[in-house]
Amino acid sequence: MIKRNVFLVGMMAVGKTTIGRHLATLLEFEFVDSDQEIERRAGTDISWIFDIEGEAGFRDREQQVLAELAQRERVVLATGGGAVLRERNRAVLREHGTVVHISASVGQIVARAKRDRRRPLLQGGDLRERVQTLRREREPLYNAAAHLVIHSKGRPSKVIADEILAALNATPP
């Protein structure tokens, strides 16, 4: 029986929220999406926070929310794509649960993100190039934070959640 929290990290648009919901149901854990929690607390969307406070202001909010959510028990948390940028966030997640890196190809991310205008870091310029740059910068941080790496390979989110559950059950607490 899984007792530790599960924290999902990875690039934006890899399916962390959808996979996280399925996984939380399987585990009978609470599900939380950190970006949605930030928006709820701020009373506005992330794009507005980026516009008014800049990325640094958003990252400050994110760090506070992650630190608080990590204290909960029996939670599956889908983090924002940049949550691993701060070393403190990586440490908090590793300390308070099992960190699972959901990995996807650039092509998969671009296909999922191309119609989404809610992602400020993907706006403007060539989407594929932007995704490649962000992935290249962040992939080592995701891997450094992760206890497990799961490659989505375009599979359905329920299948990926089942794979994560099997890996969690095979991992000692």
C-alpha positions as CSV (number, residue, x, y, z in Angstrom):
1,M,0.0,0.0,0.0
2,I,1.4,3.4,-1.0
3,K,1.6,5.8,1.9
4,R,3.8,8.5,0.5
5,N,2.6,11.5,-1.5
6,V,3.2,11.4,-5.3
7,F,4.5,14.4,-7.1
8,L,4.3,14.6,-10.9
9,V,6.9,16.7,-12.6
10,G,7.6,17.3,-16.3
11,M,7.2,19.6,-19.2
12,M,4.0,21.5,-19.6
13,A,1.4,19.6,-21.8
14,V,2.7,16.1,-21.0
15,G,-0.5,15.2,-19.2
16,K,0.4,15.6,-15.5
17,T,-3.0,16.8,-14.5
18,T,-5.0,14.1,-16.4
19,I,-2.6,11.3,-15.3
20,G,-2.6,12.7,-11.8
21,R,-6.4,12.5,-11.5
22,H,-6.4,8.9,-12.6
23,L,-3.6,8.0,-10.3
24,A,-5.3,9.7,-7.3
25,T,-8.4,7.7,-8.0
26,L,-6.4,4.5,-8.1
27,L,-4.6,5.3,-4.9
28,E,-7.7,6.9,-3.2
29,F,-5.6,10.0,-2.6
30,E,-6.5,13.6,-2.9
31,F,-5.6,15.2,-6.2
32,V,-4.2,18.8,-6.5
33,D,-2.8,20.7,-9.5
34,S,-0.4,23.3,-8.2
35,D,-1.1,25.8,-11.1
36,Q,-4.8,25.6,-10.4
37,E,-4.2,26.1,-6.7
38,I,-2.1,29.2,-7.4
39,E,-4.8,30.6,-9.6
40,R,-7.4,29.9,-7.0
41,R,-5.4,31.7,-4.3
42,A,-4.6,34.6,-6.6
43,G,-8.1,34.9,-7.9
44,T,-6.8,35.2,-11.4
45,D,-5.0,33.1,-14.1
46,I,-1.3,32.4,-14.4
47,S,-1.0,34.6,-17.5
48,W,-2.1,37.6,-15.5
49,I,0.3,36.8,-12.7
50,F,3.2,36.6,-15.3
51,D,2.0,39.9,-16.9
52,I,1.9,41.8,-13.6
53,E,4.5,40.1,-11.4
54,G,6.7,38.5,-14.0
55,E,8.1,35.0,-13.9
56,A,9.9,35.7,-10.6
57,G,6.7,36.7,-8.9
58,F,4.9,33.6,-10.2
59,R,7.8,31.4,-9.0
60,D,7.6,32.9,-5.5
61,R,3.9,32.0,-5.4
62,E,4.7,28.6,-6.7
63,Q,7.4,27.9,-4.1
64,Q,5.0,28.8,-1.3
65,V,2.2,26.7,-2.6
66,L,4.5,23.7,-3.2
67,A,5.9,23.9,0.3
68,E,2.4,24.0,1.8
69,L,0.9,21.2,-0.4
70,A,3.9,18.9,0.2
71,Q,3.0,18.9,3.9
72,R,-0.3,17.2,3.2
73,E,-0.7,13.4,3.4
74,R,-2.0,11.1,0.7
75,V,-1.9,13.6,-2.1
76,V,-1.1,13.3,-5.8
77,L,0.2,16.7,-6.9
78,A,0.6,17.7,-10.5
79,T,3.2,20.4,-10.5
80,G,3.7,23.2,-13.1
81,G,6.3,22.6,-15.8
82,G,8.8,25.0,-14.1
83,A,8.4,23.8,-10.5
84,V,11.8,22.2,-10.6
85,L,13.6,25.4,-11.6
86,R,14.2,26.2,-7.9
87,E,16.4,23.8,-6.0
88,R,14.3,24.3,-2.9
89,N,11.2,23.0,-4.7
90,R,13.1,19.9,-5.9
91,A,14.3,19.2,-2.3
92,V,10.8,19.7,-0.8
93,L,9.2,17.4,-3.3
94,R,11.9,14.7,-2.8
95,E,11.7,14.9,0.9
96,H,7.9,14.7,1.2
97,G,7.0,12.1,-1.4
98,T,7.8,10.1,-4.5
99,V,8.7,12.3,-7.5
100,V,7.6,10.9,-10.9
101,H,8.9,12.6,-14.0
102,I,6.4,12.2,-16.9
103,S,8.5,12.5,-20.1
104,A,7.2,13.1,-23.6
105,S,8.7,13.9,-26.9
106,V,8.9,17.4,-28.3
107,G,6.4,16.4,-31.0
108,Q,3.9,15.2,-28.4
109,I,4.2,18.4,-26.4
110,V,3.9,20.6,-29.4
111,A,0.8,18.7,-30.6
112,R,-0.9,19.1,-27.2
113,A,0.2,22.8,-26.6
114,K,-0.4,24.3,-30.0
115,R,-4.0,25.4,-29.3
116,D,-3.4,26.3,-25.6
117,R,-3.1,30.1,-25.1
118,R,-2.9,29.7,-21.3
119,R,0.8,28.9,-21.2
120,P,2.7,32.2,-21.1
121,L,6.1,30.6,-21.7
122,L,5.0,29.1,-25.0
123,Q,3.5,32.3,-26.5
124,G,5.3,34.1,-29.3
125,G,7.9,32.7,-31.7
126,D,8.2,29.2,-33.0
127,L,6.4,26.8,-30.7
128,R,8.6,23.8,-31.5
129,E,11.8,25.8,-31.0
130,R,10.5,27.1,-27.7
131,V,9.5,23.6,-26.5
132,Q,12.9,22.3,-27.5
133,T,14.7,25.0,-25.6
134,L,12.6,24.6,-22.4
135,R,12.9,20.8,-22.6
136,R,16.7,21.0,-23.0
137,E,17.0,23.4,-20.0
138,R,14.6,21.5,-17.7
139,E,15.1,17.8,-18.5
140,P,18.2,17.5,-16.3
141,L,16.3,19.1,-13.4
142,Y,13.3,16.8,-13.8
143,N,15.6,13.8,-13.8
144,A,17.5,15.1,-10.8
145,A,14.3,15.5,-8.8
146,A,12.7,12.2,-9.9
147,H,12.6,8.9,-8.1
148,L,10.9,7.4,-11.2
149,V,10.8,8.4,-14.9
150,I,7.9,7.4,-17.0
151,H,7.9,7.9,-20.7
152,S,4.4,8.6,-22.0
153,K,5.0,7.5,-25.6
154,G,1.6,8.9,-26.6
155,R,-0.2,6.3,-24.5
156,P,-3.6,7.0,-22.8
157,S,-3.3,8.7,-19.4
158,K,-5.1,5.7,-17.7
159,V,-2.4,3.4,-19.0
160,I,0.3,5.7,-17.7
161,A,-1.4,6.0,-14.3
162,D,-1.5,2.2,-14.1
163,E,2.2,2.0,-15.0
164,I,3.1,4.5,-12.3
165,L,1.0,2.6,-9.7
166,A,2.8,-0.6,-10.6
167,A,6.2,1.1,-10.3
168,L,5.2,2.6,-6.9
169,N,4.1,-0.8,-5.6
170,A,7.4,-2.2,-6.7
171,T,9.4,0.5,-4.9
172,P,10.1,0.1,-1.2
173,P,8.6,2.9,1.0
